[in-house]
Amino acid sequence: MKNNINSLIRVTSALVLITYAILICIKQPGSFYDFIKLIPTSLGFSPIYGFVYIKWGWRINYFIKMPRLKKEYEGVLNFDYNGKKGQKEITIIIKQTLLDTNVTIKTDEMVSHSITSEILEENGEHYLYYTYRTNPSSTFIKKNPSQIGTCRLLINNSDELSGSYWTNRKTIGDLEFKNKKNDKSNNSD
């Protein structure tokens, strides 16, 4: 995260300096005071530059080592609850910016949303960690009540994720996801 914030500061500062240079060329200030008056104007663009870079621009900065995740993946959840094993089809939707990653999981019984999430590097590999709360549909709330869990997914590449999860109800399981190929808007937010 610290590297991402440093990248944001460097890029935004460079763009503000470029804006300042452009304003000098356009306005052609005649005095030192005129040069100083252009500083607040060029700084006024920094929130815009920051917003664009956080939301989209970081994806084209190849100095950032964070994986660029796709928007939607489909996969399989293998679970074990009270000795009962099972399998479910599952969809994961990821909204990623430079500073934030939000995860939504959908099955036929529930939807879960991340409470916290972060991409971390461990031994040269990237993992998506997130804590979530499930929101079961009313039909399944008695069979599968709301729970809080944590998931750790290895980012094999931007097209594949795999890992495991555990919950406060002592449910454990493994997950495998592949990029949803038929979604043409997968790389956009």
mmCIF file of the C-alpha atoms, coordinates in Angstrom:
data_MODEL
# 
_entry.id   MODEL 
# 
loop_
_atom_site.group_PDB 
_atom_site.id 
_atom_site.type_symbol 
_atom_site.label_atom_id 
_atom_site.label_alt_id 
_atom_site.label_comp_id 
_atom_site.label_asym_id 
_atom_site.label_entity_id 
_atom_site.label_seq_id 
_atom_site.pdbx_PDB_ins_code 
_atom_site.Cartn_x 
_atom_site.Cartn_y 
_atom_site.Cartn_z 
_atom_site.occupancy 
_atom_site.B_iso_or_equiv 
_atom_site.pdbx_formal_charge 
_atom_site.auth_seq_id 
_atom_site.auth_comp_id 
_atom_site.auth_asym_id 
_atom_site.auth_atom_id 
_atom_site.pdbx_PDB_model_num 
ATOM 1   C CA . MET A 1 1   ? 0.000   0.000   0.000   1.00 0.00 ? 1   MET A CA 1 
ATOM 2   C CA . LYS A 1 2   ? 2.832   2.376   0.881   1.00 0.00 ? 2   LYS A CA 1 
ATOM 3   C CA . ASN A 1 3   ? 4.324   1.951   -2.617  1.00 0.00 ? 3   ASN A CA 1 
ATOM 4   C CA . ASN A 1 4   ? 0.931   2.676   -4.173  1.00 0.00 ? 4   ASN A CA 1 
ATOM 5   C CA . ILE A 1 5   ? 0.559   5.900   -2.176  1.00 0.00 ? 5   ILE A CA 1 
ATOM 6   C CA . ASN A 1 6   ? 4.106   6.935   -3.121  1.00 0.00 ? 6   ASN A CA 1 
ATOM 7   C CA . SER A 1 7   ? 3.255   6.280   -6.772  1.00 0.00 ? 7   SER A CA 1 
ATOM 8   C CA . LEU A 1 8   ? 0.118   8.413   -6.440  1.00 0.00 ? 8   LEU A CA 1 
ATOM 9   C CA . ILE A 1 9   ? 2.134   11.293  -4.947  1.00 0.00 ? 9   ILE A CA 1 
ATOM 10  C CA . ARG A 1 10  ? 4.850   11.065  -7.634  1.00 0.00 ? 10  ARG A CA 1 
ATOM 11  C CA . VAL A 1 11  ? 2.432   10.945  -10.576 1.00 0.00 ? 11  VAL A CA 1 
ATOM 12  C CA . THR A 1 12  ? 0.166   13.700  -9.231  1.00 0.00 ? 12  THR A CA 1 
ATOM 13  C CA . SER A 1 13  ? 3.168   15.945  -8.452  1.00 0.00 ? 13  SER A CA 1 
ATOM 14  C CA . ALA A 1 14  ? 4.627   15.420  -11.932 1.00 0.00 ? 14  ALA A CA 1 
ATOM 15  C CA . LEU A 1 15  ? 1.298   16.285  -13.558 1.00 0.00 ? 15  LEU A CA 1 
ATOM 16  C CA . VAL A 1 16  ? 0.959   19.425  -11.411 1.00 0.00 ? 16  VAL A CA 1 
ATOM 17  C CA . LEU A 1 17  ? 4.467   20.512  -12.466 1.00 0.00 ? 17  LEU A CA 1 
ATOM 18  C CA . ILE A 1 18  ? 3.622   19.881  -16.125 1.00 0.00 ? 18  ILE A CA 1 
ATOM 19  C CA . THR A 1 19  ? 0.432   21.894  -15.682 1.00 0.00 ? 19  THR A CA 1 
ATOM 20  C CA . TYR A 1 20  ? 2.467   24.712  -14.106 1.00 0.00 ? 20  TYR A CA 1 
ATOM 21  C CA . ALA A 1 21  ? 4.891   24.687  -17.071 1.00 0.00 ? 21  ALA A CA 1 
ATOM 22  C CA . ILE A 1 22  ? 1.992   24.778  -19.546 1.00 0.00 ? 22  ILE A CA 1 
ATOM 23  C CA . LEU A 1 23  ? 0.395   27.681  -17.666 1.00 0.00 ? 23  LEU A CA 1 
ATOM 24  C CA . ILE A 1 24  ? 3.702   29.573  -17.808 1.00 0.00 ? 24  ILE A CA 1 
ATOM 25  C CA . CYS A 1 25  ? 3.855   29.034  -21.585 1.00 0.00 ? 25  CYS A CA 1 
ATOM 26  C CA . ILE A 1 26  ? 0.243   30.150  -22.057 1.00 0.00 ? 26  ILE A CA 1 
ATOM 27  C CA . LYS A 1 27  ? 0.126   33.101  -19.619 1.00 0.00 ? 27  LYS A CA 1 
ATOM 28  C CA . GLN A 1 28  ? 3.749   34.255  -20.089 1.00 0.00 ? 28  GLN A CA 1 
ATOM 29  C CA . PRO A 1 29  ? 4.053   35.894  -16.669 1.00 0.00 ? 29  PRO A CA 1 
ATOM 30  C CA . GLY A 1 30  ? 6.067   39.108  -16.539 1.00 0.00 ? 30  GLY A CA 1 
ATOM 31  C CA . SER A 1 31  ? 7.010   39.264  -12.884 1.00 0.00 ? 31  SER A CA 1 
ATOM 32  C CA . PHE A 1 32  ? 7.933   36.986  -10.008 1.00 0.00 ? 32  PHE A CA 1 
ATOM 33  C CA . TYR A 1 33  ? 4.511   37.677  -8.478  1.00 0.00 ? 33  TYR A CA 1 
ATOM 34  C CA . ASP A 1 34  ? 2.832   36.493  -11.717 1.00 0.00 ? 34  ASP A CA 1 
ATOM 35  C CA . PHE A 1 35  ? 4.785   33.225  -11.495 1.00 0.00 ? 35  PHE A CA 1 
ATOM 36  C CA . ILE A 1 36  ? 3.624   32.750  -7.881  1.00 0.00 ? 36  ILE A CA 1 
ATOM 37  C CA . LYS A 1 37  ? -0.015  33.412  -8.839  1.00 0.00 ? 37  LYS A CA 1 
ATOM 38  C CA . LEU A 1 38  ? 0.072   30.391  -11.201 1.00 0.00 ? 38  LEU A CA 1 
ATOM 39  C CA . ILE A 1 39  ? 0.950   27.941  -8.395  1.00 0.00 ? 39  ILE A CA 1 
ATOM 40  C CA . PRO A 1 40  ? -2.565  27.718  -6.838  1.00 0.00 ? 40  PRO A CA 1 
ATOM 41  C CA . THR A 1 41  ? -4.094  27.300  -10.297 1.00 0.00 ? 41  THR A CA 1 
ATOM 42  C CA . SER A 1 42  ? -1.827  24.357  -11.151 1.00 0.00 ? 42  SER A CA 1 
ATOM 43  C CA . LEU A 1 43  ? -2.351  22.830  -7.676  1.00 0.00 ? 43  LEU A CA 1 
ATOM 44  C CA . GLY A 1 44  ? -6.106  23.035  -8.235  1.00 0.00 ? 44  GLY A CA 1 
ATOM 45  C CA . PHE A 1 45  ? -5.791  20.258  -10.826 1.00 0.00 ? 45  PHE A CA 1 
ATOM 46  C CA . SER A 1 46  ? -4.207  17.795  -8.355  1.00 0.00 ? 46  SER A CA 1 
ATOM 47  C CA . PRO A 1 47  ? -7.512  16.344  -7.020  1.00 0.00 ? 47  PRO A CA 1 
ATOM 48  C CA . ILE A 1 48  ? -8.613  15.624  -10.588 1.00 0.00 ? 48  ILE A CA 1 
ATOM 49  C CA . TYR A 1 49  ? -5.278  14.008  -11.465 1.00 0.00 ? 49  TYR A CA 1 
ATOM 50  C CA . GLY A 1 50  ? -5.353  12.005  -8.236  1.00 0.00 ? 50  GLY A CA 1 
ATOM 51  C CA . PHE A 1 51  ? -8.885  10.746  -8.802  1.00 0.00 ? 51  PHE A CA 1 
ATOM 52  C CA . VAL A 1 52  ? -8.197  9.665   -12.394 1.00 0.00 ? 52  VAL A CA 1 
ATOM 53  C CA . TYR A 1 53  ? -4.946  7.953   -11.414 1.00 0.00 ? 53  TYR A CA 1 
ATOM 54  C CA . ILE A 1 54  ? -6.475  6.104   -8.436  1.00 0.00 ? 54  ILE A CA 1 
ATOM 55  C CA . LYS A 1 55  ? -9.463  4.910   -10.460 1.00 0.00 ? 55  LYS A CA 1 
ATOM 56  C CA . TRP A 1 56  ? -7.928  4.070   -13.863 1.00 0.00 ? 56  TRP A CA 1 
ATOM 57  C CA . GLY A 1 57  ? -4.477  5.516   -14.539 1.00 0.00 ? 57  GLY A CA 1 
ATOM 58  C CA . TRP A 1 58  ? -2.523  3.166   -12.279 1.00 0.00 ? 58  TRP A CA 1 
ATOM 59  C CA . ARG A 1 59  ? -3.443  0.253   -14.555 1.00 0.00 ? 59  ARG A CA 1 
ATOM 60  C CA . ILE A 1 60  ? -1.124  1.597   -17.275 1.00 0.00 ? 60  ILE A CA 1 
ATOM 61  C CA . ASN A 1 61  ? 1.782   2.321   -14.892 1.00 0.00 ? 61  ASN A CA 1 
ATOM 62  C CA . TYR A 1 62  ? 3.911   -0.800  -15.248 1.00 0.00 ? 62  TYR A CA 1 
ATOM 63  C CA . PHE A 1 63  ? 6.147   0.222   -12.349 1.00 0.00 ? 63  PHE A CA 1 
ATOM 64  C CA . ILE A 1 64  ? 3.287   -0.770  -10.019 1.00 0.00 ? 64  ILE A CA 1 
ATOM 65  C CA . LYS A 1 65  ? 3.761   -4.453  -9.246  1.00 0.00 ? 65  LYS A CA 1 
ATOM 66  C CA . MET A 1 66  ? 0.205   -5.019  -8.005  1.00 0.00 ? 66  MET A CA 1 
ATOM 67  C CA . PRO A 1 67  ? -1.789  -7.464  -10.182 1.00 0.00 ? 67  PRO A CA 1 
ATOM 68  C CA . ARG A 1 68  ? -4.549  -5.978  -12.315 1.00 0.00 ? 68  ARG A CA 1 
ATOM 69  C CA . LEU A 1 69  ? -7.534  -8.163  -11.529 1.00 0.00 ? 69  LEU A CA 1 
ATOM 70  C CA . LYS A 1 70  ? -10.427 -8.726  -13.883 1.00 0.00 ? 70  LYS A CA 1 
ATOM 71  C CA . LYS A 1 71  ? -13.920 -7.586  -13.020 1.00 0.00 ? 71  LYS A CA 1 
ATOM 72  C CA . GLU A 1 72  ? -15.679 -10.956 -12.886 1.00 0.00 ? 72  GLU A CA 1 
ATOM 73  C CA . TYR A 1 73  ? -14.657 -14.575 -12.375 1.00 0.00 ? 73  TYR A CA 1 
ATOM 74  C CA . GLU A 1 74  ? -16.610 -17.816 -12.258 1.00 0.00 ? 74  GLU A CA 1 
ATOM 75  C CA . GLY A 1 75  ? -15.607 -20.811 -10.238 1.00 0.00 ? 75  GLY A CA 1 
ATOM 76  C CA . VAL A 1 76  ? -16.262 -23.627 -7.822  1.00 0.00 ? 76  VAL A CA 1 
ATOM 77  C CA . LEU A 1 77  ? -16.511 -23.582 -4.042  1.00 0.00 ? 77  LEU A CA 1 
ATOM 78  C CA . ASN A 1 78  ? -15.730 -26.867 -2.277  1.00 0.00 ? 78  ASN A CA 1 
ATOM 79  C CA . PHE A 1 79  ? -16.941 -26.698 1.327   1.00 0.00 ? 79  PHE A CA 1 
ATOM 80  C CA . ASP A 1 80  ? -16.871 -28.735 4.513   1.00 0.00 ? 80  ASP A CA 1 
ATOM 81  C CA . TYR A 1 81  ? -19.388 -27.952 7.267   1.00 0.00 ? 81  TYR A CA 1 
ATOM 82  C CA . ASN A 1 82  ? -19.897 -30.312 10.222  1.00 0.00 ? 82  ASN A CA 1 
ATOM 83  C CA . GLY A 1 83  ? -18.335 -33.136 8.232   1.00 0.00 ? 83  GLY A CA 1 
ATOM 84  C CA . LYS A 1 84  ? -20.674 -32.562 5.292   1.00 0.00 ? 84  LYS A CA 1 
ATOM 85  C CA . LYS A 1 85  ? -18.806 -31.878 2.060   1.00 0.00 ? 85  LYS A CA 1 
ATOM 86  C CA . GLY A 1 86  ? -20.314 -30.177 -0.938  1.00 0.00 ? 86  GLY A CA 1 
ATOM 87  C CA . GLN A 1 87  ? -19.677 -28.099 -4.012  1.00 0.00 ? 87  GLN A CA 1 
ATOM 88  C CA . LYS A 1 88  ? -21.249 -24.932 -5.394  1.00 0.00 ? 88  LYS A CA 1 
ATOM 89  C CA . GLU A 1 89  ? -20.880 -22.810 -8.476  1.00 0.00 ? 89  GLU A CA 1 
ATOM 90  C CA . ILE A 1 90  ? -19.807 -19.326 -7.510  1.00 0.00 ? 90  ILE A CA 1 
ATOM 91  C CA . THR A 1 91  ? -19.186 -15.927 -9.067  1.00 0.00 ? 91  THR A CA 1 
ATOM 92  C CA . ILE A 1 92  ? -16.743 -13.355 -7.739  1.00 0.00 ? 92  ILE A CA 1 
ATOM 93  C CA . ILE A 1 93  ? -16.956 -9.691  -8.730  1.00 0.00 ? 93  ILE A CA 1 
ATOM 94  C CA . ILE A 1 94  ? -13.921 -7.527  -7.982  1.00 0.00 ? 94  ILE A CA 1 
ATOM 95  C CA . LYS A 1 95  ? -13.829 -3.738  -8.100  1.00 0.00 ? 95  LYS A CA 1 
ATOM 96  C CA . GLN A 1 96  ? -10.210 -2.657  -7.904  1.00 0.00 ? 96  GLN A CA 1 
ATOM 97  C CA . THR A 1 97  ? -8.563  0.747   -7.733  1.00 0.00 ? 97  THR A CA 1 
ATOM 98  C CA . LEU A 1 98  ? -5.015  1.713   -6.796  1.00 0.00 ? 98  LEU A CA 1 
ATOM 99  C CA . LEU A 1 99  ? -5.896  1.994   -3.105  1.00 0.00 ? 99  LEU A CA 1 
ATOM 100 C CA . ASP A 1 100 ? -8.898  -0.292  -2.671  1.00 0.00 ? 100 ASP A CA 1 
ATOM 101 C CA . THR A 1 101 ? -10.270 -3.704  -3.635  1.00 0.00 ? 101 THR A CA 1 
ATOM 102 C CA . ASN A 1 102 ? -13.914 -4.647  -3.053  1.00 0.00 ? 102 ASN A CA 1 
ATOM 103 C CA . VAL A 1 103 ? -15.061 -8.239  -3.419  1.00 0.00 ? 103 VAL A CA 1 
ATOM 104 C CA . THR A 1 104 ? -18.596 -9.559  -3.915  1.00 0.00 ? 104 THR A CA 1 
ATOM 105 C CA . ILE A 1 105 ? -19.351 -13.284 -3.993  1.00 0.00 ? 105 ILE A CA 1 
ATOM 106 C CA . LYS A 1 106 ? -22.602 -14.695 -5.385  1.00 0.00 ? 106 LYS A CA 1 
ATOM 107 C CA . THR A 1 107 ? -24.006 -18.213 -5.120  1.00 0.00 ? 107 THR A CA 1 
ATOM 108 C CA . ASP A 1 108 ? -27.529 -19.569 -5.550  1.00 0.00 ? 108 ASP A CA 1 
ATOM 109 C CA . GLU A 1 109 ? -28.111 -19.129 -1.771  1.00 0.00 ? 109 GLU A CA 1 
ATOM 110 C CA . MET A 1 110 ? -26.394 -15.899 -0.798  1.00 0.00 ? 110 MET A CA 1 
ATOM 111 C CA . VAL A 1 111 ? -24.377 -12.817 -1.622  1.00 0.00 ? 111 VAL A CA 1 
ATOM 112 C CA . SER A 1 112 ? -21.384 -11.721 0.420   1.00 0.00 ? 112 SER A CA 1 
ATOM 113 C CA . HIS A 1 113 ? -19.525 -8.418  0.441   1.00 0.00 ? 113 HIS A CA 1 
ATOM 114 C CA . SER A 1 114 ? -16.025 -7.724  1.641   1.00 0.00 ? 114 SER A CA 1 
ATOM 115 C CA . ILE A 1 115 ? -15.605 -5.743  4.835   1.00 0.00 ? 115 ILE A CA 1 
ATOM 116 C CA . THR A 1 116 ? -11.850 -5.357  4.393   1.00 0.00 ? 116 THR A CA 1 
ATOM 117 C CA . SER A 1 117 ? -9.523  -6.481  1.639   1.00 0.00 ? 117 SER A CA 1 
ATOM 118 C CA . GLU A 1 118 ? -5.939  -6.102  0.550   1.00 0.00 ? 118 GLU A CA 1 
ATOM 119 C CA . ILE A 1 119 ? -3.532  -7.552  -1.985  1.00 0.00 ? 119 ILE A CA 1 
ATOM 120 C CA . LEU A 1 120 ? -0.297  -8.636  -0.312  1.00 0.00 ? 120 LEU A CA 1 
ATOM 121 C CA . GLU A 1 121 ? 2.947   -10.032 -1.672  1.00 0.00 ? 121 GLU A CA 1 
ATOM 122 C CA . GLU A 1 122 ? 4.283   -13.157 0.044   1.00 0.00 ? 122 GLU A CA 1 
ATOM 123 C CA . ASN A 1 123 ? 7.447   -14.902 -1.134  1.00 0.00 ? 123 ASN A CA 1 
ATOM 124 C CA . GLY A 1 124 ? 7.167   -13.360 -4.587  1.00 0.00 ? 124 GLY A CA 1 
ATOM 125 C CA . GLU A 1 125 ? 3.493   -14.276 -5.076  1.00 0.00 ? 125 GLU A CA 1 
ATOM 126 C CA . HIS A 1 126 ? 0.443   -12.029 -4.700  1.00 0.00 ? 126 HIS A CA 1 
ATOM 127 C CA . TYR A 1 127 ? -2.542  -12.945 -2.529  1.00 0.00 ? 127 TYR A CA 1 
ATOM 128 C CA . LEU A 1 128 ? -5.923  -11.301 -2.176  1.00 0.00 ? 128 LEU A CA 1 
ATOM 129 C CA . TYR A 1 129 ? -7.023  -11.387 1.467   1.00 0.00 ? 129 TYR A CA 1 
ATOM 130 C CA . TYR A 1 130 ? -10.502 -10.291 2.402   1.00 0.00 ? 130 TYR A CA 1 
ATOM 131 C CA . THR A 1 131 ? -12.922 -10.525 5.295   1.00 0.00 ? 131 THR A CA 1 
ATOM 132 C CA . TYR A 1 132 ? -16.593 -10.736 4.408   1.00 0.00 ? 132 TYR A CA 1 
ATOM 133 C CA . ARG A 1 133 ? -20.114 -11.043 5.757   1.00 0.00 ? 133 ARG A CA 1 
ATOM 134 C CA . THR A 1 134 ? -22.671 -13.240 4.029   1.00 0.00 ? 134 THR A CA 1 
ATOM 135 C CA . ASN A 1 135 ? -26.205 -12.139 3.267   1.00 0.00 ? 135 ASN A CA 1 
ATOM 136 C CA . PRO A 1 136 ? -28.274 -15.278 2.627   1.00 0.00 ? 136 PRO A CA 1 
ATOM 137 C CA . SER A 1 137 ? -31.579 -15.048 0.811   1.00 0.00 ? 137 SER A CA 1 
ATOM 138 C CA . SER A 1 138 ? -34.639 -15.530 3.032   1.00 0.00 ? 138 SER A CA 1 
ATOM 139 C CA . THR A 1 139 ? -35.247 -19.021 1.600   1.00 0.00 ? 139 THR A CA 1 
ATOM 140 C CA . PHE A 1 140 ? -31.881 -20.265 2.909   1.00 0.00 ? 140 PHE A CA 1 
ATOM 141 C CA . ILE A 1 141 ? -31.411 -18.182 6.076   1.00 0.00 ? 141 ILE A CA 1 
ATOM 142 C CA . LYS A 1 142 ? -32.237 -21.057 8.475   1.00 0.00 ? 142 LYS A CA 1 
ATOM 143 C CA . LYS A 1 143 ? -30.096 -23.584 6.615   1.00 0.00 ? 143 LYS A CA 1 
ATOM 144 C CA . ASN A 1 144 ? -27.242 -21.155 5.985   1.00 0.00 ? 144 ASN A CA 1 
ATOM 145 C CA . PRO A 1 145 ? -27.428 -18.195 8.418   1.00 0.00 ? 145 PRO A CA 1 
ATOM 146 C CA . SER A 1 146 ? -25.338 -15.074 8.049   1.00 0.00 ? 146 SER A CA 1 
ATOM 147 C CA . GLN A 1 147 ? -21.704 -15.539 8.918   1.00 0.00 ? 147 GLN A CA 1 
ATOM 148 C CA . ILE A 1 148 ? -18.373 -13.737 8.874   1.00 0.00 ? 148 ILE A CA 1 
ATOM 149 C CA . GLY A 1 149 ? -15.387 -15.268 7.157   1.00 0.00 ? 149 GLY A CA 1 
ATOM 150 C CA . THR A 1 150 ? -11.952 -14.680 5.734   1.00 0.00 ? 150 THR A CA 1 
ATOM 151 C CA . CYS A 1 151 ? -10.595 -15.740 2.382   1.00 0.00 ? 151 CYS A CA 1 
ATOM 152 C CA . ARG A 1 152 ? -7.045  -15.998 1.035   1.00 0.00 ? 152 ARG A CA 1 
ATOM 153 C CA . LEU A 1 153 ? -6.747  -16.262 -2.749  1.00 0.00 ? 153 LEU A CA 1 
ATOM 154 C CA . LEU A 1 154 ? -3.530  -16.802 -4.672  1.00 0.00 ? 154 LEU A CA 1 
ATOM 155 C CA . ILE A 1 155 ? -3.477  -14.632 -7.765  1.00 0.00 ? 155 ILE A CA 1 
ATOM 156 C CA . ASN A 1 156 ? -1.996  -17.184 -10.176 1.00 0.00 ? 156 ASN A CA 1 
ATOM 157 C CA . ASN A 1 157 ? -2.309  -14.605 -12.932 1.00 0.00 ? 157 ASN A CA 1 
ATOM 158 C CA . SER A 1 158 ? -4.965  -12.013 -13.691 1.00 0.00 ? 158 SER A CA 1 
ATOM 159 C CA . ASP A 1 159 ? -7.169  -14.773 -15.163 1.00 0.00 ? 159 ASP A CA 1 
ATOM 160 C CA . GLU A 1 160 ? -7.029  -17.317 -12.304 1.00 0.00 ? 160 GLU A CA 1 
ATOM 161 C CA . LEU A 1 161 ? -7.496  -17.165 -8.533  1.00 0.00 ? 161 LEU A CA 1 
ATOM 162 C CA . SER A 1 162 ? -7.394  -20.072 -6.083  1.00 0.00 ? 162 SER A CA 1 
ATOM 163 C CA . GLY A 1 163 ? -7.371  -20.388 -2.328  1.00 0.00 ? 163 GLY A CA 1 
ATOM 164 C CA . SER A 1 164 ? -9.273  -21.215 0.811   1.00 0.00 ? 164 SER A CA 1 
ATOM 165 C CA . TYR A 1 165 ? -11.727 -19.675 3.262   1.00 0.00 ? 165 TYR A CA 1 
ATOM 166 C CA . TRP A 1 166 ? -12.855 -20.172 6.848   1.00 0.00 ? 166 TRP A CA 1 
ATOM 167 C CA . THR A 1 167 ? -15.779 -18.744 8.815   1.00 0.00 ? 167 THR A CA 1 
ATOM 168 C CA . ASN A 1 168 ? -16.991 -18.135 12.357  1.00 0.00 ? 168 ASN A CA 1 
ATOM 169 C CA . ARG A 1 169 ? -19.397 -21.108 11.927  1.00 0.00 ? 169 ARG A CA 1 
ATOM 170 C CA . LYS A 1 170 ? -16.396 -23.384 11.388  1.00 0.00 ? 170 LYS A CA 1 
ATOM 171 C CA . THR A 1 171 ? -17.111 -23.806 7.685   1.00 0.00 ? 171 THR A CA 1 
ATOM 172 C CA . ILE A 1 172 ? -13.948 -24.251 5.652   1.00 0.00 ? 172 ILE A CA 1 
ATOM 173 C CA . GLY A 1 173 ? -13.376 -24.718 1.982   1.00 0.00 ? 173 GLY A CA 1 
ATOM 174 C CA . ASP A 1 174 ? -11.417 -24.169 -1.177  1.00 0.00 ? 174 ASP A CA 1 
ATOM 175 C CA . LEU A 1 175 ? -12.187 -21.874 -4.079  1.00 0.00 ? 175 LEU A CA 1 
ATOM 176 C CA . GLU A 1 176 ? -11.039 -21.817 -7.688  1.00 0.00 ? 176 GLU A CA 1 
ATOM 177 C CA . PHE A 1 177 ? -11.905 -19.031 -10.109 1.00 0.00 ? 177 PHE A CA 1 
ATOM 178 C CA . LYS A 1 178 ? -11.282 -18.338 -13.771 1.00 0.00 ? 178 LYS A CA 1 
ATOM 179 C CA . ASN A 1 179 ? -11.853 -15.085 -15.625 1.00 0.00 ? 179 ASN A CA 1 
ATOM 180 C CA . LYS A 1 180 ? -15.347 -14.887 -17.063 1.00 0.00 ? 180 LYS A CA 1 
ATOM 181 C CA . LYS A 1 181 ? -14.305 -14.869 -20.729 1.00 0.00 ? 181 LYS A CA 1 
ATOM 182 C CA . ASN A 1 182 ? -17.670 -13.893 -22.225 1.00 0.00 ? 182 ASN A CA 1 
ATOM 183 C CA . ASP A 1 183 ? -17.754 -10.522 -20.405 1.00 0.00 ? 183 ASP A CA 1 
ATOM 184 C CA . LYS A 1 184 ? -16.431 -8.012  -22.937 1.00 0.00 ? 184 LYS A CA 1 
ATOM 185 C CA . SER A 1 185 ? -16.226 -5.242  -20.301 1.00 0.00 ? 185 SER A CA 1 
ATOM 186 C CA . ASN A 1 186 ? -14.033 -7.273  -17.946 1.00 0.00 ? 186 ASN A CA 1 
ATOM 187 C CA . ASN A 1 187 ? -11.118 -4.831  -17.855 1.00 0.00 ? 187 ASN A CA 1 
ATOM 188 C CA . SER A 1 188 ? -13.204 -1.713  -17.331 1.00 0.00 ? 188 SER A CA 1 
ATOM 189 C CA . ASP A 1 189 ? -14.786 -0.405  -14.156 1.00 0.00 ? 189 ASP A CA 1 
# 
